[in-house]
Amino acid sequence: MPEPYIRVAADDDAPQLSALDRATWSTLHAVTPEPQPPYDPFFDERHPAGDFLVAVLDGRIAGYIRLARPTPLAANAHVLQIQGLAVAEAARGRGVARDLVRAAADEARRRGARRLTLRVLGHNTPARGLYESEGFAVEGIQPQEFFLAGAYVDDVLMGRAL
């Protein structure tokens, strides 16, 4: 099997994904507080395993991407949104994030979506570069939408057709 191997997450992936989420938490991309014990379950009613694609590298989960509907409205059921992307430090530089973004686009098409969108923090230059190289364009900016680590940060809305 070529690596990384991308697949839909399974319920028993939760412990590895939870550990990955905690290990990669940073104000570069997170607007929620740093996770503290006791940790919430990784999967729940709003975030089921089927919304996640995982990258398996060297036999372990090396990253994930979450693909979900941005709203419950029927009027935009043709849109899916990337709502989280994380790659283990040891797997960075091996194309895992790019493979996950491409797999998310393929999965969105398979689910019948016509558009794929995402939100990224303005100061997250590496992620913005990745998304732009994969065909996403800036569609809007919410200036100073978040206050993180003592600084105001823009929320950048990006999207692409499928």
PyMOL commands that set and color helices and strands:
alter all, ss='L'
color gray80, all
select helices_A, chain A and resi 11-24+49-51+74-76+89-91+96-110+125-133
alter helices_A, ss='H'
color red, helices_A
select strands_A, chain A and resi 5-8+52-57+60-68+79-87+115-121+137-148+151-161
alter strands_A, ss='S'
color yellow, strands_A
deselect
rebuild
show_as cartoon
